[in-house]
């Protein structure tokens, strides 16, 4: 069960990096919105659960969390940024089996694949590619590239929904 109270990301708490984090989230605001809308088409139940959870968090939230939610137009509870990383085959464990994570890759590189060995697939993973899949079910990995690359991963943590009794 959920052992810690919900809180805003360390980057969104008052301090030196808070404004930088908010500026970065403002820059990708439309990306958040479009990816949430895409989930609304691909997985309506997940979309509804995500928004219901955010509304419930807002209603019970401290000022700090409400301020963070003002720059968070996404149904996802979490975001990770991975820069210039090779990811060996793995499963992710934060969400539910039926939920989709979304990955967006950006950068100045060529010839990179997202491998989904369970499905015997290797997908072109070029800059601007967005993929959505259950990373708790499908083993996945990304190789190396010799140029700069970043992956933004949006995902829902089940423990957040459990904390809100959803």
N, C-alpha and C positions, 0 to 999 in steps of 0.2 A: 504494500500500500504506500501511499504518498507520505514521505517522512518529513518533508520540509515545506514551509509555506511557499505559495507562488510568489515570484518576484520578477522584476524586469531584469533583462540581461545586464551584466556588469557594465557593458559598454554604454548602456542607456541611463545609468545612474549618474547623479551629479558628479562632475569632475572634468578633467581635461579632455577625455575622449568622447564625452557625451555629445557635444556639438558636432564633432566629426562623424560620429555614428548616425546622428539624426540627419546630417547633410547627405550621407551616403544612402540612407533609406529614402530620403526625398528624391534622390536621383533615380532610384530604381522603383519608385512608387508605381509607375504605370506597369512595370514588369510584374510586380506583386499582384496588381489588379487583374491583369490579363491572365496570369497563371491561375488565379483563384476562379476567374470566369471559366477557364478551360476545364477545371475540375468540376464546375457546375454542370458542364455538358457531359464529361466523361463518367462522373461518379456523383450523381445528385445527392445521395444519402450522405456521403462523406462531406460534401459541401455544406449541407444543412447542419450536420453535427459540428463542423468547424465554426460556422457563424453562431450557432446556438451557444457554443462554449465561450466564444469571445464576448458575446453579450452578457452571459452569466458572470464571466470574470470582471467585466466592466462594472456591473451592478454591485459587486462585492469588493471592488478594488480600492487600494490606497491611491492617493494622488499621484504617486510615483508610477504606479502601473497604468493609471489612466493616461498620463502623459506619454508613456511608451506606446500605448495602444493607438494614440492619435497619429503616430507615424507608421503604423503597422496595418496596411490594408489587405491583409492576407488571412485566409481561413486556416493556414498552417500555424502551429504553435511554435515552430522552431525553424531556424535557418543556420546553415553552416557554410562557411566560405573556405574552400580548399584551393591553395595556390601552388602551381608547379609540383603537383604530387602525383606519383604513380600509386594506384590503389590495387593491391593484390585482391584476388577473389575473396569475397566476403558476403555475409548477410548483415543487414542492419536489424536492430532489435527494439527500437523505441516504439514503433507503432503497432497497429493490428494487421493481421494477415491480409485483410481485404482493402486496406488503405493504400493509396498511391503516393509515393514520393515524387517530386519533380526535380529534375536536374537540368540546369542551364549551363552550358560551357561557353566561355568567351576567351578571346586571346588572338594571338598572331601566330598560328601554327598550322601545319598540314598533316595529313596522314595519321590520324589517331582513331582508334576504335574503342567503343564500349562493348565489352564482352559479356554475354549472358550465356554461360556454358550450359545451364540447365535446359535452355531452349536451342542450344547449338547455334547461337547467333553471334555475329560480330557486326555491329552497326557503325556506320560512319559517324564519327563524333566530332564534327567540324564546328568552328566557331559559330555561335548562334543557335546551335542545336538544343532543343528541349526534348527530354524524354520523361515519360511518366510510367511508373511500374511499382509493383509491390516489392520493395527491397528487403522485406522480411521473408518473402517466399523465394525470390530469384537471386541466386548467387550472381554477383556482378563484379567487374573490375575494369580498370583503365590502365593502359600501358604508359610508357614514357614518351615525351616529345622533347625536342631540343630547343623549343621556343617557349615564350611565356604563355601560360594558360591558367585560367581560374574556373572553378566549378562552384556554382551556388546551388546548394541543395536545400529544398524546402521539405519539411516533414512534420508529422503530428506525433507528439509524444502521448501515448495512452495514459500515462500517469497524470497528465494535466486534465484529461477528461474525467478520470476517476476522482480527482480532487474536487471537481465540479459536480460530481454525481451524475455524469452523462454517460 
